[in-house]
Structures are given as structure tokens and as C-alpha cells.
């Protein structure tokens, strides 16, 4: 009987020695130990634009590229305002950095000139403006530049090219470009933009539009879903979107 009791006590001491108290840093929220094995993710990363939901904080301020611009473009020192000196063309400009998906490029028409037809051209390019020779830029974004691979743009309707108008445009993950005038509902502009590589904004100060200014972002949106207002409509609405002014 004495030997049996001694054996049980020895077994109990051995079990206590095998289990050590874990420090709090090695325990989960329920007080238990974390599993000793680690999980490794073998998914290959996709090469695509960063997701930038509707006006989140950008990496750096959006400015005009200082060098890649048409021969008639004059730019201020802050790189926020550009003006076409003469004629109605040679006014192509680009952003100084890539634009993220859903990031709104916001600009103001600061100068309108009569006696010309056509207006501002807006779009995107996958070509780094830093590698574009300004002397190689054509007179027109449409149709000359968009006929080349990696350039997408379209003319803004003339009725929206009034002096003082605020214009926002952006691209979604499906390559669709939307725009809005002042506080109007978003409208589908065009589609077909390749979003698997970085994109820079393309702004052609053309025709009736003689001067534009880039503006800072206004809205912070946690989640954006763009849906057509009704069937077969070109007008779209932002839903499930919390705006912060």
C-alpha cells in the first residue's frame, strides 16, 4: 500500500515538471497557449494598383509633372496650376505620381477661352511621364495620343467646361473611368483602362479650356460601390459610402 502511494506521488511530480507556466505574452485572449506550428501563405501576390477608396489619404500631394508637358503649357512654381499660352492645342499634361484605384483627381477650370471648339480631355496613361520626351508629345491627346498603347482619354462635353467648374474623375478596378461635375452624380466616362500596372493622370488643356488647377482631395470614403441609377443609365451613384468633409 505504501509503495502504491509513493508511486502515485512520483507520477504527479513528473507531470508537474513537464508542464511549465507560460508567460502572458505567449497566451491567446482566452488564456490558452498559442499553437506551436506556423501557417505559411503560398499565394502569389497580384501585380495591380493599390486600392484607394474614394478620397483616402494619398502618399503625397497630387501635382502636375514638371517636365512632361505640351509646348504651350506654362506651370506655376507649386505645380498645381497650368495654362495654355496660345493656340488651342499642345496642352497635354500629366500627374507627378501614379493614381490609385478610386482616387479622385480633382481639378478646377480656371480659364475659359471663346472662339474654339472642343474642351478638356481627361484620362490615364500607364507610361511613366518621367520617361516621356516632351518634344515627342503630339498636339492632341485625342486622337493622336490615345491611338498609342498605354494611353486612354476622352473629351469632356463642352457644356461642362465652364470657368469655375470643379471636375473629379477616377478609375475603378474594372478599368471604368467615372467623372462628376461639381456635386453632381457620378457618370460613366469610358472604360477599357488596363489596371494591372501603375496609372498616371492625363489632362489635355484643349480648345475652350485654357487653364486648370489641381485641388486637394475633399472626401474620405470608407467603402465605395458604384451602381447605375437605373437600367440602361449612364448616370451612376456612390452607395454604402460614408463621406467625411
C-alpha positions in Angstrom: 0.0 0.0 0.0 2.9 2.4 0.9 4.6 1.7 -2.4 1.5 2.4 -4.3 1.0 5.9 -2.7 4.7 6.7 -3.3 4.3 5.8 -6.9 1.3 8.0 -7.4 3.1 11.0 -5.8 6.1 10.4 -8.0 4.0 10.3 -11.1 2.2 13.6 -10.1 5.5 15.3 -9.6 6.7 14.2 -13.0 3.6 15.6 -14.7 4.1 18.9 -13.0 7.7 19.1 -14.2 6.6 18.5 -17.8 4.2 21.4 -17.8 5.7 24.9 -17.4 3.7 28.1 -16.8 3.7 30.2 -20.0 4.2 34.0 -19.7 1.2 36.2 -20.6 2.8 37.2 -23.9 2.6 33.5 -25.1 -1.1 33.2 -24.4 -4.1 33.9 -26.5 -7.1 36.1 -25.5 -8.7 33.1 -23.7 -5.6 32.3 -21.6 -4.5 29.3 -23.6 -1.2 28.8 -25.3 -0.7 29.7 -29.0 -0.2 26.7 -31.3 3.4 25.9 -31.8 3.1 25.4 -35.6 3.1 28.3 -38.0 0.9 28.8 -41.1 2.6 29.9 -44.3 0.7 31.6 -47.1 1.8 30.3 -50.6 -0.5 32.7 -52.6 1.3 34.6 -55.3 0.9 38.4 -54.9 -1.0 40.1 -57.8 0.6 43.0 -59.5 -2.1 45.7 -59.5 -2.8 49.2 -58.5 -3.2 50.0 -54.8 -6.8 50.2 -53.6 -7.6 53.8 -52.6 -11.2 54.0 -51.6 -12.8 57.3 -52.5 -10.6 60.0 -51.1 -8.4 58.2 -48.6 -5.1 59.8 -47.6 -2.7 59.8 -50.6 1.0 59.0 -50.3 2.0 62.5 -51.5 0.1 65.6 -52.8 -1.1 65.3 -56.4 0.7 67.8 -58.6 1.4 68.3 -62.3 4.5 66.6 -63.7 7.1 69.4 -64.0 8.7 68.3 -67.3 6.3 66.1 -69.3 4.0 68.8 -70.8 3.0 70.3 -74.1 5.0 73.1 -75.7 2.2 75.7 -75.0 1.9 74.9 -71.3 3.0 77.3 -68.6 3.1 75.9 -65.0 3.2 77.7 -61.6 6.0 77.0 -59.2 3.7 75.0 -56.9 3.0 72.6 -59.9 -0.8 72.9 -59.2 -1.9 75.3 -61.9 -1.3 75.2 -65.7 -2.3 77.5 -68.5 -2.1 77.2 -72.3 -0.3 80.2 -73.7 -1.7 80.3 -77.2 -3.4 78.3 -79.9 -5.9 75.6 -79.0 -3.6 72.6 -78.7 -0.1 71.4 -77.4 -1.6 71.5 -73.9 -1.0 67.9 -72.7 -0.1 67.4 -69.1 0.4 64.5 -66.6 0.3 63.9 -62.9 3.6 63.8 -61.0 2.8 60.4 -59.4 0.6 57.3 -60.1 -3.1 57.5 -59.3 -4.5 54.7 -57.1 -7.7 52.9 -57.9 -10.8 55.0 -56.9 -8.5 58.0 -56.1 -10.4 61.1 -57.3 -8.4 63.5 -59.4 -10.0 66.9 -58.7 -9.4 70.0 -60.7 -10.9 73.4 -61.3 -11.3 75.1 -64.7 -9.7 78.5 -64.1 -9.8 79.9 -67.6 -12.2 79.5 -70.5 -11.5 81.0 -73.9 -14.2 81.5 -76.5 -13.9 81.1 -80.3 -12.6 77.5 -80.1 -14.5 74.2 -80.2 -13.8 71.2 -78.1 -12.8 71.2 -74.4 -10.7 69.5 -71.8 -9.5 65.9 -72.4 -9.2 63.6 -69.4 -7.8 60.1 -68.9 -4.9 58.0 -67.8 -1.6 56.5 -69.0 0.5 53.6 -68.0 3.6 55.3 -69.4 5.7 57.0 -66.7 5.8 60.7 -67.6 9.4 60.9 -66.3 10.3 58.8 -69.3 8.3 60.8 -71.9 10.3 63.2 -74.0 8.2 66.4 -74.1 9.3 67.0 -77.7 7.7 63.7 -78.7 4.2 64.7 -77.4 1.6 65.2 -80.1 -0.6 68.2 -80.4 -3.7 66.4 -79.3 -4.5 63.7 -76.7 -7.4 62.7 -78.8 -7.0 61.1 -81.3 -3.2 61.2 -81.6 -2.1 60.1 -78.1 -4.9 57.6 -77.4 -4.0 55.8 -80.6 -0.8 54.7 -78.9 -0.6 51.8 -76.5 -1.0 52.7 -72.8 -3.0 55.9 -73.2 -6.7 56.3 -72.5 -8.6 59.6 -72.7 -11.9 61.3 -73.8 -13.1 64.8 -74.4 -15.2 66.4 -71.7 -18.6 67.6 -73.1 -18.4 71.3 -73.9 -21.4 72.2 -71.7 -19.4 71.1 -68.6 -16.3 73.2 -69.5 -17.4 76.4 -67.8 -15.0 78.5 -65.9 -15.1 77.7 -62.2 -16.5 74.2 -62.6 -15.0 71.5 -60.3 -14.3 68.2 -62.1 -13.4 64.9 -60.5 -12.5 61.7 -62.3 -11.2 58.3 -61.2 -10.8 54.7 -62.4 -12.1 51.6 -60.7 -10.7 48.1 -60.5 -12.6 47.1 -63.7 -10.9 49.8 -65.7 -14.0 52.0 -65.9 -13.5 55.8 -65.7 -16.1 57.9 -63.9 -16.4 61.7 -63.6 -18.6 64.2 -61.8 -19.1 67.9 -62.3 -19.3 69.9 -59.0 -21.6 67.9 -56.7 -23.5 66.1 -59.5 -24.0 62.3 -59.5 -21.0 60.3 -61.0 -21.3 59.5 -64.7 -19.6 56.7 -66.6 -17.0 58.4 -68.9 -15.4 55.5 -70.7 -13.9 52.0 -70.0 -11.1 49.7 -71.1 -8.3 51.1 -68.9 -5.7 48.5 -68.1 -5.4 48.5 -64.3 -2.7 45.8 -63.9 0.1 48.4 -63.9 0.6 51.9 -62.4 -1.5 54.7 -64.0 -0.8 58.5 -64.2 -3.5 61.1 -64.8 -3.6 62.6 -68.3 -5.1 66.1 -68.7 -5.1 67.9 -72.0 -5.8 71.6 -71.7 -7.5 71.8 -75.0 -9.8 74.1 -77.0 -12.2 76.1 -74.9 -10.3 75.2 -71.7 -7.3 77.4 -71.3 -6.4 76.9 -67.6 -6.9 74.3 -64.9 -5.8 73.9 -61.2 -5.4 70.6 -59.3 -7.2 70.6 -56.0 -6.6 68.5 -52.9 -8.9 65.6 -52.0 -12.2 66.6 -50.3 -13.9 63.3 -49.3 -12.8 60.4 -47.2 -14.8 57.3 -48.0 -14.6 54.0 -46.1 -16.3 51.9 -48.8 -17.5 52.8 -52.3 -19.8 50.9 -54.5 -20.7 52.5 -57.9 -24.1 51.4 -59.2 -26.2 52.6 -62.2 -29.1 54.8 -61.0 -31.5 52.8 -63.2 -31.3 50.3 -66.1 -29.5 51.5 -69.2 -28.5 54.7 -67.4 -25.1 56.4 -67.9 -25.5 58.1 -64.5 -24.1 56.3 -61.5 -24.4 56.7 -57.8 -22.0 56.1 -54.9 -23.6 53.8 -52.3 -22.6 52.4 -49.0 -20.3 55.3 -48.7 -19.5 57.4 -45.6 -18.3 60.8 -46.6 -16.2 62.9 -44.3 -15.8 66.6 -45.1 
